[in-house]
Amino acid sequence: MSLKLPVYLDYHATTPVDPRVFEAMRPYFSEHFGNAASTSHVFGWRAEAAVTKAREALAALVGANPREIVFTSGATESNNLAILGAARARHAPHAHVVTSAIEHRAVLDPCRRLESEGFAVTYLTPDAHGVTSASAVADALTERTVLVSVMAANNEIGTLNPVAEIARVCKERGILFHTDAAQALGKIPLDVHALGLDLVSLSAHKVCGPKGVGALFVRAVNPRVRLDPIVFGGGHERGLRSGTLDVTGIVGFGAAAEIVRAEGEAEARRVSALRDRLWERLLSRVDGLSRNGHPAACHPGNLNVTIPDAPADAVMAEARDLAVSSGSACTSAEAAPSHVLLALGRTRVEAEASIRFGLGRFTTQEEVDWAADEVARAVAKVRARRPR
Ligand SMILES: *Cc1c(COP(=O)(O)O)cnc(C)c1O
């Protein structure tokens, strides 16, 4: 089998749209162009029926009731709606929010925003593996805590958090629990009611669906979660997210959810075996490697490594046909050393010598073997030209 270059191992940033998802979406770009809010004709009815089907598929995947799913433009918007919406609906003097220092920027930035509105926010430092424990959360709760937000799976190091335990601690105190599950969806079992979650952010383009569509699970009973909307308009999505629905994108998200439900478990097993193979192969070819994240509680497609004496940007410049992410450009909009790796105790130099590999649905063994050899070649070259 011949290897096709370039090789994409950056599945945490985004994923290719599954061809089956694309085929499901196609008619909604053309003949089925109706507005799902048009109630007076068949074009609108068809669009609405398609949205309903997608909503049911996504709800079934996460164990929710369809009316608990609010479609958004992505996990960024879902995080904003969950955090700003839940906190503002519970506004009180010195109201308090707990989160972790290694959340995605789409959680940290709304929390900063809340601080400017008078909320107090605690940013928990995780342990050396990136875990935020339920006991750490419990210790941070006060009489004034209204919301806890801790991600299910980290997008840089793949670490999985004990969200069921954190949810239990919150529930005992009557505090809402939100989790950013953009990386967890389809990779680990995610049953919102079994886990006791109140608010869950999801994104289509991390599960081989289209970019620009996401969802927020909003628990409807025990408790019924109230949110202040952040977008106002026509009152779509039960008033929580106004704006004409992206019917095509939502159809794609639904199709992606159906595939994940049928194949997610087998895919996670296959991908984690490839990830382990990549790690072994890198270990045998590159001196001084160390791994970031949790050795066991880890996203199946994630491998984050620190390579001493080999700045990631130099390695990536040398290995042009390999698409991975460096520990300094994780949000790509700005090139600062990763706040995640720094919070784990890595130095700035170590963070900048770290590479994130993200494997997924279409990753092959040939690609993994080539990638390991290519990184080894690039590291040797970078090290050879560094002054000693
Ligand atoms: C990708 C990602 C987001 C942002 O999702 P979008 O749908 O791109 O807005 C948020 N949180 C995590 C953990 C992610 O991996």
The ligand as an SDF file (V2000), in Angstrom:
LIG
                    3D

 15 15  0  0  0  0  0  0  0  0999 V2000
  -12.3220   21.9560   19.7640 C   0  0  0  0  0  0  0  0  0  0  0  0
  -12.6360   22.2230   21.1820 C   0  0  0  0  0  0  0  0  0  0  0  0
  -13.4540   23.3000   21.5560 C   0  0  0  0  0  0  0  0  0  0  0  0
  -14.0000   24.2880   20.5460 C   0  0  0  0  0  0  0  0  0  0  0  0
  -14.9810   23.6760   19.7470 O   0  0  0  0  0  0  0  0  0  0  0  0
  -15.4900   24.4160   18.4320 P   0  0  0  0  0  0  0  0  0  0  0  0
  -16.6420   23.5520   18.0010 O   0  0  0  0  0  0  0  0  0  0  0  0
  -14.3460   24.4090   17.4800 O   0  0  0  0  0  0  0  0  0  0  0  0
  -15.9110   25.7830   18.8270 O   0  0  0  0  0  0  0  0  0  0  0  0
  -13.7320   23.4660   22.8820 C   0  0  0  0  0  0  0  0  0  0  0  0
  -13.2400   22.6360   23.8120 N   0  0  0  0  0  0  0  0  0  0  0  0
  -12.4610   21.6060   23.4960 C   0  0  0  0  0  0  0  0  0  0  0  0
  -11.9530   20.7040   24.5730 C   0  0  0  0  0  0  0  0  0  0  0  0
  -12.1260   21.3600   22.1690 C   0  0  0  0  0  0  0  0  0  0  0  0
  -11.3200   20.3470   21.8730 O   0  0  0  0  0  0  0  0  0  0  0  0
  1  2  1  0
  2  3  1  0
  2 14  2  0
  3  4  1  0
  3 10  2  0
  4  5  1  0
  5  6  1  0
  6  7  2  0
  6  8  1  0
  6  9  1  0
 10 11  1  0
 11 12  2  0
 12 13  1  0
 12 14  1  0
 14 15  1  0
M  END
$$$$
